[in-house]
Amino acid sequence: MTFELAPFVPSKWLPGGHTQTVFSRMMRRKFGIIFQRRRLDTPDGDFIDLDFPEVASYLLPDDAPVVLLLHGLEGNARRSYARETYYRLAQLGIRSVGMNYRSCSGEINRVARFYHSGATDDVELVLRTLTEWFPRSKRGLIGFSLGANLTLKFVGERGTEAKDWVDTAVAISPPFDMKKSSDLLARGFARLYVRYFLHSLRPKVKAKAELLAPLVDIETLLAARTFREFDDYGTAPLGGFRDADDYYAQCSTAQFLPSIRIPTLVLRALDDPLFAPDDIPYDVIAANPCLAAGITPKGGHMGFISGRPGQFTCWAEQEAARFLAAKLSEA
């Protein structure tokens, strides 16, 4: 089945990347879903919490396809974009599971390790578990922002073996060059986004100070004012990287795109305020027949809102669900 993206027409009342980014957080679906939570223990003595959404009016059979959702930086599996995705998928007969990264489920994790943009070992653990829990179901993967980075890295680094875990994937608002994005976010208006994320990260550092103290300089980490500083002082040493540059080099997704061997959709806006527009590897995407891309002039970061107030459409979630349903019906 050939899949064709519906065109994205941005809302006239949300004309720029910043407005699409900020207002979309407040506008998406927040009701009509209840969650069941299951805790998955990890081999290193930690845990990962999984959320299973139940969408009102949609009862799905045991063998329905299942899609794992990976959230963005300092998000969780119950954010409004996740809820919108669960609803869209349920409409198409697809079950969803939301993965909360370590420290993101509302309870601080047990070990010094945090999550990061390249932690695909945790993604594999969850997918292996879902394979055991839903042995008759086809499987998909969808990620947003940092989760989109994880999605592309996971399916790319595993190549043909990715089919053992998932049949298709979608990445919404992924970075392709993390170093470029980090540099962009260190200047201008974009620094407000950095402040927002660091404001969320610092309490976690304080909560785990006793665990982290033998591994990082707590005071220096808490004083970080840019992503590069936070990644240099925290993410890199805790994740096993030499420094921020090593972390960015190993985990940026452009290098993994040529190896993707399952149908994968990538959605990005050129006015995404978190990423440099020239980091998109058009030639690499075009050269891989497994990749489909919707690169739009407008849409912001995980925004993609079209229509009027009160009658708007979340284009990215809509098209992602359509793509996943189309490809899972072929698998």
Contacts in CASP RR format, 6 or more apart in sequence:
PFRMAT RR
TARGET T0000
AUTHOR 0000-0000-0000
METHOD contacts of the structure
MODEL  1
MTFELAPFVPSKWLPGGHTQTVFSRMMRRKFGIIFQRRRLDTPDGDFIDL
DFPEVASYLLPDDAPVVLLLHGLEGNARRSYARETYYRLAQLGIRSVGMN
YRSCSGEINRVARFYHSGATDDVELVLRTLTEWFPRSKRGLIGFSLGANL
TLKFVGERGTEAKDWVDTAVAISPPFDMKKSSDLLARGFARLYVRYFLHS
LRPKVKAKAELLAPLVDIETLLAARTFREFDDYGTAPLGGFRDADDYYAQ
CSTAQFLPSIRIPTLVLRALDDPLFAPDDIPYDVIAANPCLAAGITPKGG
HMGFISGRPGQFTCWAEQEAARFLAAKLSEA
1 326 0 8 1.000
1 329 0 8 1.000
1 330 0 8 1.000
3 265 0 8 1.000
3 292 0 8 1.000
3 322 0 8 1.000
3 323 0 8 1.000
3 326 0 8 1.000
3 327 0 8 1.000
5 292 0 8 1.000
5 294 0 8 1.000
5 319 0 8 1.000
5 323 0 8 1.000
6 315 0 8 1.000
6 318 0 8 1.000
6 319 0 8 1.000
6 322 0 8 1.000
8 296 0 8 1.000
8 298 0 8 1.000
8 299 0 8 1.000
8 304 0 8 1.000
8 306 0 8 1.000
8 315 0 8 1.000
9 306 0 8 1.000
9 307 0 8 1.000
10 16 0 8 1.000
10 20 0 8 1.000
10 296 0 8 1.000
10 298 0 8 1.000
10 299 0 8 1.000
10 304 0 8 1.000
10 305 0 8 1.000
10 306 0 8 1.000
11 20 0 8 1.000
11 305 0 8 1.000
11 306 0 8 1.000
11 307 0 8 1.000
11 308 0 8 1.000
11 312 0 8 1.000
13 308 0 8 1.000
13 309 0 8 1.000
14 20 0 8 1.000
14 23 0 8 1.000
14 24 0 8 1.000
14 305 0 8 1.000
15 298 0 8 1.000
16 271 0 8 1.000
16 298 0 8 1.000
16 299 0 8 1.000
16 300 0 8 1.000
17 269 0 8 1.000
17 271 0 8 1.000
17 272 0 8 1.000
17 273 0 8 1.000
17 298 0 8 1.000
17 299 0 8 1.000
17 300 0 8 1.000
17 301 0 8 1.000
18 189 0 8 1.000
18 273 0 8 1.000
18 300 0 8 1.000
20 269 0 8 1.000
20 271 0 8 1.000
20 298 0 8 1.000
20 299 0 8 1.000
20 300 0 8 1.000
20 301 0 8 1.000
20 303 0 8 1.000
20 304 0 8 1.000
20 305 0 8 1.000
21 272 0 8 1.000
21 273 0 8 1.000
21 274 0 8 1.000
21 300 0 8 1.000
21 301 0 8 1.000
21 302 0 8 1.000
21 303 0 8 1.000
23 305 0 8 1.000
24 81 0 8 1.000
24 302 0 8 1.000
24 303 0 8 1.000
24 304 0 8 1.000
24 305 0 8 1.000
24 314 0 8 1.000
25 80 0 8 1.000
25 81 0 8 1.000
26 80 0 8 1.000
27 80 0 8 1.000
27 305 0 8 1.000
27 312 0 8 1.000
28 80 0 8 1.000
28 81 0 8 1.000
28 83 0 8 1.000
28 84 0 8 1.000
28 314 0 8 1.000
28 317 0 8 1.000
29 80 0 8 1.000
29 83 0 8 1.000
29 84 0 8 1.000
29 87 0 8 1.000
29 314 0 8 1.000
30 80 0 8 1.000
30 83 0 8 1.000
32 55 0 8 1.000
32 56 0 8 1.000
32 87 0 8 1.000
33 53 0 8 1.000
33 54 0 8 1.000
33 55 0 8 1.000
33 56 0 8 1.000
33 83 0 8 1.000
33 86 0 8 1.000
33 87 0 8 1.000
34 53 0 8 1.000
34 54 0 8 1.000
35 51 0 8 1.000
35 52 0 8 1.000
35 53 0 8 1.000
35 54 0 8 1.000
35 78 0 8 1.000
36 51 0 8 1.000
36 52 0 8 1.000
36 54 0 8 1.000
37 49 0 8 1.000
37 50 0 8 1.000
37 51 0 8 1.000
37 52 0 8 1.000
37 105 0 8 1.000
38 49 0 8 1.000
38 50 0 8 1.000
38 52 0 8 1.000
39 47 0 8 1.000
39 48 0 8 1.000
39 49 0 8 1.000
39 50 0 8 1.000
40 47 0 8 1.000
40 48 0 8 1.000
40 49 0 8 1.000
40 50 0 8 1.000
40 125 0 8 1.000
40 126 0 8 1.000
40 129 0 8 1.000
41 47 0 8 1.000
42 48 0 8 1.000
42 122 0 8 1.000
42 125 0 8 1.000
43 125 0 8 1.000
44 111 0 8 1.000
44 113 0 8 1.000
45 110 0 8 1.000
45 111 0 8 1.000
46 102 0 8 1.000
46 109 0 8 1.000
46 110 0 8 1.000
46 111 0 8 1.000
46 113 0 8 1.000
47 102 0 8 1.000
47 109 0 8 1.000
47 110 0 8 1.000
48 99 0 8 1.000
48 100 0 8 1.000
48 101 0 8 1.000
48 102 0 8 1.000
48 122 0 8 1.000
48 125 0 8 1.000
48 126 0 8 1.000
49 77 0 8 1.000
49 100 0 8 1.000
49 105 0 8 1.000
49 107 0 8 1.000
50 77 0 8 1.000
50 97 0 8 1.000
50 98 0 8 1.000
50 99 0 8 1.000
50 100 0 8 1.000
50 126 0 8 1.000
51 77 0 8 1.000
51 78 0 8 1.000
51 97 0 8 1.000
51 98 0 8 1.000
51 100 0 8 1.000
51 105 0 8 1.000
52 96 0 8 1.000
52 97 0 8 1.000
52 98 0 8 1.000
53 83 0 8 1.000
53 86 0 8 1.000
53 90 0 8 1.000
53 96 0 8 1.000
53 98 0 8 1.000
55 86 0 8 1.000
55 87 0 8 1.000
55 90 0 8 1.000
58 90 0 8 1.000
58 91 0 8 1.000
58 93 0 8 1.000
60 90 0 8 1.000
60 93 0 8 1.000
60 94 0 8 1.000
60 95 0 8 1.000
62 134 0 8 1.000
62 136 0 8 1.000
62 137 0 8 1.000
63 134 0 8 1.000
63 136 0 8 1.000
63 137 0 8 1.000
64 93 0 8 1.000
64 94 0 8 1.000
64 95 0 8 1.000
64 137 0 8 1.000
65 93 0 8 1.000
65 94 0 8 1.000
65 95 0 8 1.000
65 137 0 8 1.000
65 138 0 8 1.000
65 139 0 8 1.000
65 140 0 8 1.000
65 324 0 8 1.000
65 325 0 8 1.000
65 328 0 8 1.000
66 94 0 8 1.000
66 95 0 8 1.000
66 96 0 8 1.000
66 97 0 8 1.000
66 130 0 8 1.000
66 134 0 8 1.000
66 137 0 8 1.000
66 138 0 8 1.000
66 139 0 8 1.000
66 140 0 8 1.000
67 89 0 8 1.000
67 94 0 8 1.000
67 95 0 8 1.000
67 96 0 8 1.000
67 97 0 8 1.000
67 139 0 8 1.000
67 140 0 8 1.000
67 141 0 8 1.000
67 142 0 8 1.000
67 324 0 8 1.000
68 96 0 8 1.000
68 97 0 8 1.000
68 98 0 8 1.000
68 99 0 8 1.000
68 123 0 8 1.000
68 126 0 8 1.000
68 127 0 8 1.000
68 130 0 8 1.000
68 139 0 8 1.000
68 140 0 8 1.000
68 141 0 8 1.000
68 142 0 8 1.000
68 166 0 8 1.000
69 77 0 8 1.000
69 82 0 8 1.000
69 85 0 8 1.000
69 86 0 8 1.000
69 96 0 8 1.000
69 97 0 8 1.000
69 98 0 8 1.000
69 99 0 8 1.000
69 142 0 8 1.000
69 143 0 8 1.000
69 144 0 8 1.000
70 98 0 8 1.000
70 99 0 8 1.000
70 123 0 8 1.000
70 141 0 8 1.000
70 142 0 8 1.000
70 143 0 8 1.000
70 144 0 8 1.000
70 146 0 8 1.000
70 147 0 8 1.000
70 148 0 8 1.000
70 150 0 8 1.000
70 151 0 8 1.000
71 77 0 8 1.000
71 79 0 8 1.000
71 82 0 8 1.000
71 98 0 8 1.000
71 99 0 8 1.000
71 100 0 8 1.000
71 101 0 8 1.000
71 104 0 8 1.000
71 143 0 8 1.000
71 144 0 8 1.000
71 146 0 8 1.000
71 147 0 8 1.000
72 79 0 8 1.000
72 143 0 8 1.000
72 144 0 8 1.000
72 145 0 8 1.000
72 146 0 8 1.000
72 147 0 8 1.000
72 148 0 8 1.000
73 145 0 8 1.000
73 146 0 8 1.000
73 197 0 8 1.000
74 104 0 8 1.000
74 197 0 8 1.000
74 200 0 8 1.000
74 201 0 8 1.000
75 104 0 8 1.000
76 82 0 8 1.000
76 100 0 8 1.000
76 104 0 8 1.000
76 105 0 8 1.000
76 106 0 8 1.000
77 98 0 8 1.000
77 99 0 8 1.000
77 100 0 8 1.000
77 104 0 8 1.000
77 105 0 8 1.000
81 144 0 8 1.000
81 302 0 8 1.000
81 314 0 8 1.000
81 317 0 8 1.000
82 98 0 8 1.000
82 144 0 8 1.000
84 314 0 8 1.000
84 317 0 8 1.000
85 96 0 8 1.000
85 142 0 8 1.000
85 317 0 8 1.000
85 320 0 8 1.000
85 321 0 8 1.000
86 96 0 8 1.000
88 314 0 8 1.000
88 317 0 8 1.000
88 318 0 8 1.000
88 320 0 8 1.000
88 321 0 8 1.000
89 95 0 8 1.000
89 96 0 8 1.000
89 321 0 8 1.000
89 324 0 8 1.000
89 325 0 8 1.000
90 96 0 8 1.000
91 321 0 8 1.000
92 321 0 8 1.000
92 322 0 8 1.000
92 324 0 8 1.000
92 325 0 8 1.000
93 325 0 8 1.000
94 321 0 8 1.000
94 324 0 8 1.000
94 325 0 8 1.000
94 328 0 8 1.000
95 134 0 8 1.000
95 137 0 8 1.000
97 126 0 8 1.000
97 130 0 8 1.000
99 122 0 8 1.000
99 123 0 8 1.000
99 126 0 8 1.000
100 106 0 8 1.000
101 115 0 8 1.000
101 119 0 8 1.000
101 122 0 8 1.000
102 109 0 8 1.000
102 111 0 8 1.000
102 113 0 8 1.000
102 114 0 8 1.000
102 115 0 8 1.000
102 122 0 8 1.000
103 109 0 8 1.000
103 114 0 8 1.000
103 115 0 8 1.000
103 204 0 8 1.000
103 208 0 8 1.000
104 115 0 8 1.000
108 204 0 8 1.000
108 207 0 8 1.000
108 208 0 8 1.000
109 208 0 8 1.000
111 211 0 8 1.000
112 208 0 8 1.000
112 211 0 8 1.000
112 212 0 8 1.000
112 215 0 8 1.000
112 238 0 8 1.000
113 238 0 8 1.000
113 239 0 8 1.000
114 204 0 8 1.000
114 234 0 8 1.000
114 235 0 8 1.000
114 238 0 8 1.000
114 239 0 8 1.000
115 122 0 8 1.000
116 235 0 8 1.000
116 238 0 8 1.000
116 239 0 8 1.000
116 247 0 8 1.000
116 251 0 8 1.000
117 146 0 8 1.000
117 147 0 8 1.000
117 149 0 8 1.000
117 150 0 8 1.000
117 153 0 8 1.000
117 175 0 8 1.000
117 178 0 8 1.000
117 247 0 8 1.000
117 251 0 8 1.000
118 149 0 8 1.000
118 150 0 8 1.000
118 153 0 8 1.000
118 250 0 8 1.000
118 251 0 8 1.000
119 150 0 8 1.000
119 239 0 8 1.000
120 150 0 8 1.000
120 153 0 8 1.000
120 154 0 8 1.000
120 157 0 8 1.000
123 141 0 8 1.000
123 150 0 8 1.000
123 154 0 8 1.000
124 154 0 8 1.000
124 165 0 8 1.000
127 139 0 8 1.000
127 141 0 8 1.000
127 165 0 8 1.000
127 166 0 8 1.000
128 165 0 8 1.000
130 139 0 8 1.000
131 139 0 8 1.000
131 165 0 8 1.000
138 167 0 8 1.000
138 328 0 8 1.000
138 331 0 8 1.000
139 165 0 8 1.000
139 166 0 8 1.000
139 167 0 8 1.000
140 166 0 8 1.000
140 167 0 8 1.000
140 168 0 8 1.000
140 169 0 8 1.000
140 324 0 8 1.000
140 328 0 8 1.000
141 151 0 8 1.000
141 154 0 8 1.000
141 155 0 8 1.000
141 165 0 8 1.000
141 166 0 8 1.000
141 168 0 8 1.000
141 169 0 8 1.000
141 170 0 8 1.000
142 151 0 8 1.000
142 169 0 8 1.000
142 170 0 8 1.000
142 171 0 8 1.000
142 172 0 8 1.000
142 320 0 8 1.000
142 324 0 8 1.000
143 150 0 8 1.000
143 151 0 8 1.000
143 170 0 8 1.000
143 171 0 8 1.000
143 172 0 8 1.000
143 174 0 8 1.000
144 172 0 8 1.000
144 173 0 8 1.000
144 302 0 8 1.000
145 172 0 8 1.000
145 173 0 8 1.000
145 174 0 8 1.000
145 175 0 8 1.000
145 274 0 8 1.000
145 301 0 8 1.000
145 302 0 8 1.000
147 171 0 8 1.000
147 174 0 8 1.000
148 171 0 8 1.000
148 172 0 8 1.000
148 173 0 8 1.000
148 174 0 8 1.000
148 175 0 8 1.000
148 253 0 8 1.000
148 266 0 8 1.000
149 171 0 8 1.000
149 174 0 8 1.000
149 175 0 8 1.000
149 178 0 8 1.000
149 251 0 8 1.000
149 252 0 8 1.000
149 253 0 8 1.000
151 169 0 8 1.000
151 170 0 8 1.000
151 171 0 8 1.000
151 174 0 8 1.000
151 264 0 8 1.000
152 169 0 8 1.000
152 171 0 8 1.000
152 174 0 8 1.000
152 253 0 8 1.000
152 256 0 8 1.000
152 257 0 8 1.000
152 260 0 8 1.000
152 264 0 8 1.000
152 266 0 8 1.000
153 251 0 8 1.000
153 253 0 8 1.000
153 256 0 8 1.000
154 162 0 8 1.000
154 165 0 8 1.000
155 162 0 8 1.000
155 166 0 8 1.000
155 169 0 8 1.000
155 256 0 8 1.000
155 260 0 8 1.000
155 261 0 8 1.000
155 262 0 8 1.000
155 264 0 8 1.000
156 162 0 8 1.000
156 256 0 8 1.000
156 257 0 8 1.000
156 259 0 8 1.000
156 260 0 8 1.000
156 261 0 8 1.000
157 256 0 8 1.000
157 259 0 8 1.000
158 164 0 8 1.000
158 165 0 8 1.000
159 259 0 8 1.000
159 260 0 8 1.000
159 261 0 8 1.000
160 261 0 8 1.000
162 260 0 8 1.000
162 261 0 8 1.000
162 262 0 8 1.000
163 261 0 8 1.000
163 262 0 8 1.000
166 262 0 8 1.000
167 262 0 8 1.000
167 263 0 8 1.000
167 327 0 8 1.000
167 328 0 8 1.000
167 331 0 8 1.000
168 262 0 8 1.000
168 263 0 8 1.000
168 264 0 8 1.000
168 323 0 8 1.000
168 324 0 8 1.000
168 327 0 8 1.000
168 328 0 8 1.000
168 331 0 8 1.000
169 262 0 8 1.000
169 263 0 8 1.000
169 264 0 8 1.000
169 265 0 8 1.000
170 264 0 8 1.000
170 265 0 8 1.000
170 266 0 8 1.000
170 267 0 8 1.000
170 320 0 8 1.000
170 323 0 8 1.000
170 324 0 8 1.000
171 253 0 8 1.000
171 264 0 8 1.000
171 265 0 8 1.000
171 266 0 8 1.000
171 267 0 8 1.000
172 267 0 8 1.000
172 302 0 8 1.000
172 316 0 8 1.000
172 317 0 8 1.000
172 320 0 8 1.000
173 267 0 8 1.000
173 268 0 8 1.000
173 269 0 8 1.000
173 272 0 8 1.000
173 274 0 8 1.000
173 275 0 8 1.000
173 300 0 8 1.000
173 301 0 8 1.000
173 302 0 8 1.000
173 303 0 8 1.000
173 316 0 8 1.000
174 253 0 8 1.000
174 266 0 8 1.000
174 268 0 8 1.000
175 181 0 8 1.000
175 252 0 8 1.000
175 253 0 8 1.000
175 274 0 8 1.000
175 275 0 8 1.000
175 279 0 8 1.000
176 252 0 8 1.000
176 253 0 8 1.000
176 254 0 8 1.000
176 275 0 8 1.000
176 279 0 8 1.000
176 280 0 8 1.000
176 281 0 8 1.000
177 248 0 8 1.000
177 252 0 8 1.000
177 254 0 8 1.000
177 276 0 8 1.000
177 279 0 8 1.000
178 247 0 8 1.000
178 248 0 8 1.000
178 251 0 8 1.000
178 252 0 8 1.000
179 245 0 8 1.000
179 248 0 8 1.000
179 249 0 8 1.000
179 252 0 8 1.000
180 275 0 8 1.000
180 276 0 8 1.000
180 278 0 8 1.000
180 279 0 8 1.000
181 227 0 8 1.000
181 274 0 8 1.000
181 275 0 8 1.000
181 276 0 8 1.000
181 279 0 8 1.000
182 226 0 8 1.000
182 227 0 8 1.000
182 228 0 8 1.000
182 231 0 8 1.000
182 244 0 8 1.000
182 248 0 8 1.000
183 228 0 8 1.000
183 276 0 8 1.000
184 190 0 8 1.000
184 274 0 8 1.000
184 275 0 8 1.000
184 276 0 8 1.000
185 191 0 8 1.000
185 193 0 8 1.000
185 194 0 8 1.000
185 226 0 8 1.000
185 227 0 8 1.000
185 274 0 8 1.000
186 194 0 8 1.000
186 226 0 8 1.000
186 227 0 8 1.000
186 228 0 8 1.000
189 273 0 8 1.000
190 273 0 8 1.000
190 274 0 8 1.000
191 226 0 8 1.000
193 273 0 8 1.000
193 274 0 8 1.000
194 225 0 8 1.000
194 226 0 8 1.000
194 227 0 8 1.000
197 227 0 8 1.000
198 224 0 8 1.000
198 225 0 8 1.000
198 230 0 8 1.000
201 230 0 8 1.000
202 222 0 8 1.000
205 212 0 8 1.000
205 218 0 8 1.000
205 221 0 8 1.000
205 222 0 8 1.000
206 222 0 8 1.000
209 218 0 8 1.000
212 218 0 8 1.000
212 221 0 8 1.000
212 238 0 8 1.000
215 237 0 8 1.000
215 238 0 8 1.000
216 233 0 8 1.000
216 234 0 8 1.000
216 237 0 8 1.000
216 238 0 8 1.000
217 233 0 8 1.000
220 233 0 8 1.000
221 230 0 8 1.000
221 233 0 8 1.000
221 234 0 8 1.000
223 229 0 8 1.000
224 230 0 8 1.000
224 232 0 8 1.000
224 233 0 8 1.000
228 244 0 8 1.000
231 244 0 8 1.000
231 247 0 8 1.000
231 248 0 8 1.000
232 243 0 8 1.000
232 244 0 8 1.000
235 241 0 8 1.000
235 244 0 8 1.000
235 247 0 8 1.000
236 242 0 8 1.000
236 243 0 8 1.000
236 244 0 8 1.000
236 246 0 8 1.000
236 247 0 8 1.000
239 247 0 8 1.000
241 247 0 8 1.000
241 250 0 8 1.000
254 279 0 8 1.000
254 281 0 8 1.000
254 284 0 8 1.000
257 281 0 8 1.000
257 284 0 8 1.000
257 285 0 8 1.000
257 288 0 8 1.000
257 291 0 8 1.000
258 284 0 8 1.000
258 287 0 8 1.000
258 288 0 8 1.000
260 288 0 8 1.000
260 290 0 8 1.000
260 291 0 8 1.000
261 290 0 8 1.000
262 290 0 8 1.000
263 290 0 8 1.000
263 292 0 8 1.000
263 323 0 8 1.000
263 327 0 8 1.000
263 330 0 8 1.000
264 290 0 8 1.000
264 291 0 8 1.000
264 292 0 8 1.000
265 291 0 8 1.000
265 292 0 8 1.000
265 293 0 8 1.000
265 294 0 8 1.000
265 319 0 8 1.000
265 320 0 8 1.000
265 323 0 8 1.000
266 285 0 8 1.000
266 291 0 8 1.000
266 292 0 8 1.000
266 293 0 8 1.000
266 294 0 8 1.000
266 295 0 8 1.000
267 293 0 8 1.000
267 294 0 8 1.000
267 295 0 8 1.000
267 296 0 8 1.000
267 304 0 8 1.000
267 316 0 8 1.000
267 319 0 8 1.000
267 320 0 8 1.000
268 275 0 8 1.000
268 280 0 8 1.000
268 293 0 8 1.000
268 294 0 8 1.000
268 295 0 8 1.000
268 296 0 8 1.000
269 295 0 8 1.000
269 296 0 8 1.000
269 297 0 8 1.000
269 298 0 8 1.000
269 299 0 8 1.000
269 300 0 8 1.000
269 301 0 8 1.000
269 303 0 8 1.000
269 304 0 8 1.000
270 277 0 8 1.000
270 280 0 8 1.000
270 295 0 8 1.000
270 296 0 8 1.000
270 297 0 8 1.000
270 298 0 8 1.000
271 277 0 8 1.000
271 297 0 8 1.000
271 298 0 8 1.000
271 299 0 8 1.000
271 300 0 8 1.000
272 299 0 8 1.000
272 300 0 8 1.000
272 301 0 8 1.000
273 300 0 8 1.000
273 301 0 8 1.000
274 301 0 8 1.000
275 301 0 8 1.000
280 295 0 8 1.000
282 295 0 8 1.000
285 291 0 8 1.000
285 293 0 8 1.000
292 323 0 8 1.000
296 304 0 8 1.000
299 305 0 8 1.000
302 316 0 8 1.000
303 314 0 8 1.000
303 316 0 8 1.000
304 314 0 8 1.000
304 315 0 8 1.000
304 316 0 8 1.000
305 312 0 8 1.000
305 313 0 8 1.000
305 314 0 8 1.000
305 315 0 8 1.000
306 312 0 8 1.000
306 313 0 8 1.000
306 315 0 8 1.000
307 313 0 8 1.000
END
